[in-house]
Amino acid sequence: MRQISLREFRTRGSKALEAVPAGETVLLTGQGGSAYFLVPVLGDLASQDRELRRAVAKASLRENWRNAKASGLDLISSEEIDREISQVRSAGKRRKIS
């Protein structure tokens, strides 16, 4: 996978991509770390879009599980979750009435 800085991409766009082989994914990087993936679209766009969305959702889910485990939230019981949801819903209803 090729990496191109966001700065270079903004200033030289198509020139920066000329060196990238057809079909290769490009990682655009900023000063704060990775920023964007440019993913080539070939063939069945709907199928590829679905696969890309699934991969992004899985990565997001893994990150959320890591965060939950780090903060101890992975140990919460279903009853505690239901109680918290009820409290939030009750607070929302009270706000609408006021």
LOSE-888179 format. One record per residue (C-alpha): residue number from 1; x, y, z; residue in three letters. Coordinates in nm, 4 decimals, decimal comma, m for minus. Example, Ala and Ser with C-alpha at 12.3 -4.5 7.8 and 13.67 -1.06 7.14 Angstrom:
BEGIN
NODE num       xx       yy       zz residu
NODE   1   1,2300  m0,4500   0,7800    ALA
NODE   2   1,3670  m0,1060   0,7140    SER
END
This chain:
BEGIN
NODE num       xx       yy       zz residu
NODE   1   0,0000   0,0000   0,0000    MET
NODE   2   0,1337   0,3392  m0,0970    ARG
NODE   3   0,1321   0,6342   0,1392    GLN
NODE   4   0,0902   0,9906   0,0226    ILE
NODE   5   0,0837   1,2921   0,2503    SER
NODE   6  m0,2358   1,4933   0,2574    LEU
NODE   7  m0,0326   1,8011   0,1772    ARG
NODE   8   0,1118   1,6438  m0,1376    GLU
NODE   9  m0,2299   1,5123  m0,2378    PHE
NODE  10  m0,3892   1,8569  m0,1964    ARG
NODE  11  m0,1202   2,0336  m0,3958    THR
NODE  12  m0,0410   1,7731  m0,6616    ARG
NODE  13  m0,3482   1,5418  m0,6594    GLY
NODE  14  m0,3371   1,3535  m0,9882    SER
NODE  15   0,0446   1,3784  m1,0166    LYS
NODE  16   0,0838   1,2183  m0,6735    ALA
NODE  17  m0,1374   0,9281  m0,7806    LEU
NODE  18   0,0388   0,8649  m1,1125    GLU
NODE  19   0,3072   0,6543  m0,9425    ALA
NODE  20   0,0477   0,4286  m0,7795    VAL
NODE  21  m0,0182   0,1034  m0,9697    PRO
NODE  22  m0,3775   0,0543  m1,0892    ALA
NODE  23  m0,5942  m0,1188  m0,8312    GLY
NODE  24  m0,3703  m0,0418  m0,5329    GLU
NODE  25  m0,5128   0,1175  m0,2182    THR
NODE  26  m0,3535   0,4454  m0,1106    VAL
NODE  27  m0,3197   0,5687   0,2481    LEU
NODE  28  m0,3364   0,9469   0,2792    LEU
NODE  29  m0,1470   1,0541   0,5886    THR
NODE  30  m0,1598   1,3775   0,7819    GLY
NODE  31   0,0586   1,5210   1,0551    GLN
NODE  32  m0,1682   1,3635   1,3182    GLY
NODE  33  m0,1314   1,0138   1,1680    GLY
NODE  34  m0,3344   0,8187   0,9158    SER
NODE  35  m0,6249   1,0082   0,7738    ALA
NODE  36  m0,7930   0,8422   0,4735    TYR
NODE  37  m0,7831   0,5393   0,2469    PHE
NODE  38  m0,8338   0,5791  m0,1257    LEU
NODE  39  m0,9758   0,2467  m0,2386    VAL
NODE  40  m0,9957   0,1660  m0,6094    PRO
NODE  41  m1,3379   0,0737  m0,7400    VAL
NODE  42  m1,3386  m0,1965  m1,0057    LEU
NODE  43  m1,6233  m0,4138  m1,1297    GLY
NODE  44  m1,9348  m0,4506  m0,9146    ASP
NODE  45  m1,9515  m0,1239  m0,7222    LEU
NODE  46  m2,2461  m0,2278  m0,5020    ALA
NODE  47  m2,0713  m0,5442  m0,3854    SER
NODE  48  m1,7455  m0,3617  m0,3157    GLN
NODE  49  m1,9260  m0,0848  m0,1282    ASP
NODE  50  m2,1002  m0,3446   0,0898    ARG
NODE  51  m1,7679  m0,5191   0,1633    GLU
NODE  52  m1,5969  m0,1898   0,2455    LEU
NODE  53  m1,8786  m0,0819   0,4795    ARG
NODE  54  m1,8665  m0,4230   0,6503    ARG
NODE  55  m1,4885  m0,3925   0,7013    ALA
NODE  56  m1,5254  m0,0406   0,8441    VAL
NODE  57  m1,8048  m0,1554   1,0763    ALA
NODE  58  m1,5950  m0,4489   1,2006    LYS
NODE  59  m1,2965  m0,2218   1,2654    ALA
NODE  60  m1,5202   0,0223   1,4542    SER
NODE  61  m1,6709  m0,2600   1,6591    LEU
NODE  62  m1,3252  m0,3943   1,7491    ARG
NODE  63  m1,2184  m0,0461   1,8590    GLU
NODE  64  m1,5317  m0,0057   2,0722    ASN
NODE  65  m1,4702  m0,3440   2,2375    TRP
NODE  66  m1,1094  m0,2428   2,3126    ARG
NODE  67  m1,2311   0,0821   2,4696    ASN
NODE  68  m1,4980  m0,1012   2,6719    ALA
NODE  69  m1,2446  m0,3523   2,7998    LYS
NODE  70  m0,9942  m0,0788   2,8906    ALA
NODE  71  m1,2581   0,1071   3,0927    SER
NODE  72  m1,4130  m0,2037   3,2484    GLY
NODE  73  m1,7454  m0,1549   3,0708    LEU
NODE  74  m1,7224  m0,5036   2,9205    ASP
NODE  75  m1,8106  m0,6428   3,2645    LEU
NODE  76  m2,1503  m0,4709   3,2899    ILE
NODE  77  m2,4464  m0,7099   3,3132    SER
NODE  78  m2,7503  m0,6975   3,0851    SER
NODE  79  m2,9610  m0,5809   3,3806    GLU
NODE  80  m2,7260  m0,2865   3,4423    GLU
NODE  81  m2,7419  m0,1935   3,0750    ILE
NODE  82  m3,1233  m0,2096   3,0743    ASP
NODE  83  m3,1365   0,0045   3,3913    ARG
NODE  84  m2,9120   0,2687   3,2348    GLU
NODE  85  m3,1200   0,2754   2,9154    ILE
NODE  86  m3,4371   0,3215   3,1224    SER
NODE  87  m3,2789   0,6090   3,3154    GLN
NODE  88  m3,1753   0,7859   2,9955    VAL
NODE  89  m3,5204   0,7403   2,8435    ARG
NODE  90  m3,6868   0,8714   3,1600    SER
NODE  91  m3,4594   1,1755   3,1647    ALA
NODE  92  m3,5468   1,2450   2,7995    GLY
NODE  93  m3,9204   1,2275   2,8699    LYS
NODE  94  m3,8855   1,4656   3,1652    ARG
NODE  95  m3,7002   1,7168   2,9468    ARG
NODE  96  m3,9684   1,7119   2,6771    LYS
NODE  97  m4,2454   1,7743   2,9318    ILE
NODE  98  m4,0688   2,0682   3,0968    SER
END
